[in-house]
Amino acid sequence: QVQLVESGGGLVQAGGSLRVSCAASGRTASVYAMGWFRQAHGKEREFVTGIVWSRGTTAYVDSVKGRFTISRDNAKNTVYLQMNSLKAEDTAVYYCAAKTLWSSKWSEAGQYEYWGQGTQVTVSS
């Protein structure tokens, strides 16, 4: 089992920055990749970004490219999501997820076996 705990969400003005973190514990050696998803009120959960734990390979949804950056700290078993130039449409609950099997399908939530509880990010316009 892998446990994921997000932190760092909050309220920020449009154009501002925020960093959210996801600390992993348990069988972290089994993790192949981690991802961030978000779910806005009344909308489906969508893929934001992901990172291969060992190689650092990353993927981003087009709407956040150039604004969001995913990174990891192997020693702390923590993944970070740095969000810059935030927009009102970035408002959502952000979820951290982990998968143990290789897959090229970054954006499919079903590929991820473990999920955090989510952290709210609100961008005021």
C-alpha positions in Angstrom: 0.0 0.0 0.0 1.0 3.6 -0.7 -0.4 6.5 1.3 -0.5 10.0 -0.2 -1.1 13.2 1.7 -1.5 16.5 -0.1 -0.8 19.9 1.4 -0.3 23.5 0.4 -3.6 24.4 -1.1 -5.4 27.7 -0.5 -6.7 31.0 -1.8 -4.7 33.1 -4.3 -5.4 35.9 -6.6 -5.3 35.5 -10.3 -1.8 35.8 -11.6 -0.3 34.6 -8.4 1.5 31.4 -7.5 1.0 28.5 -5.2 2.8 25.2 -4.5 1.1 22.1 -3.4 2.9 19.0 -2.1 2.2 15.3 -2.0 4.1 13.2 0.6 4.1 9.5 -0.1 4.6 6.8 2.5 4.4 3.0 2.7 5.6 0.9 -0.2 7.0 3.9 -2.1 9.6 1.7 -3.8 6.8 0.2 -5.9 5.8 3.5 -7.3 6.4 3.9 -11.0 4.9 7.4 -11.5 2.9 10.0 -9.8 0.4 12.4 -11.1 -1.7 15.4 -10.2 -5.4 15.5 -11.2 -7.9 18.2 -10.5 -11.7 18.4 -10.2 -13.6 21.6 -10.5 -17.1 21.8 -9.0 -19.6 20.1 -11.3 -16.9 18.8 -13.7 -15.1 15.6 -14.2 -11.6 14.9 -12.8 -8.9 15.8 -15.3 -5.2 15.0 -15.6 -2.9 18.0 -14.9 0.6 16.6 -14.9 2.7 13.5 -14.1 6.2 12.4 -13.4 8.1 9.1 -13.7 9.6 8.6 -10.3 13.0 7.2 -11.3 13.7 9.1 -14.5 11.9 12.4 -13.9 10.1 12.2 -17.2 7.1 14.5 -17.2 3.9 15.2 -19.0 1.5 18.1 -18.8 -2.0 18.9 -20.1 -1.9 21.7 -22.7 -3.8 24.2 -20.5 -1.0 24.3 -17.9 2.1 24.0 -20.0 4.5 26.9 -19.3 2.7 27.7 -16.0 2.8 24.6 -13.9 5.9 22.5 -13.0 6.0 19.1 -11.4 9.1 18.0 -9.5 10.1 15.4 -7.0 12.3 15.0 -4.0 13.3 11.3 -3.9 14.8 11.6 -0.4 11.6 13.0 1.0 9.3 10.8 -1.2 7.5 14.0 -2.1 6.1 15.4 -5.3 5.5 19.1 -5.8 3.3 21.1 -8.1 4.4 24.6 -8.6 1.6 26.7 -10.1 2.4 30.1 -11.6 0.2 32.6 -13.4 -2.8 31.1 -11.9 -6.2 31.7 -13.5 -9.7 31.5 -12.2 -10.3 28.3 -14.2 -7.5 26.6 -12.3 -9.8 26.6 -9.3 -10.4 23.0 -8.3 -9.6 20.3 -5.7 -6.2 19.0 -6.6 -5.5 15.3 -6.1 -2.2 13.5 -6.0 -2.1 9.9 -7.4 0.4 7.1 -7.8 0.7 4.1 -10.1 3.0 1.1 -9.8 2.7 -0.2 -13.3 4.3 1.2 -16.5 1.8 2.9 -18.8 2.0 5.6 -21.4 -1.6 6.6 -20.6 -0.8 9.5 -18.2 -4.3 11.0 -18.4 -6.4 8.0 -17.4 -7.3 8.2 -13.7 -8.0 4.4 -13.8 -4.2 3.8 -14.3 -3.5 5.1 -10.8 -4.0 2.8 -7.9 -3.5 5.2 -5.0 -5.0 8.6 -4.3 -4.6 11.4 -1.8 -7.5 13.1 -0.1 -7.2 16.3 -2.2 -6.4 19.9 -1.5 -8.5 22.9 -2.5 -7.0 25.5 -4.7 -9.1 28.6 -5.2 -8.1 31.4 -7.6 -9.9 34.7 -7.2 -10.4 36.9 -10.3 
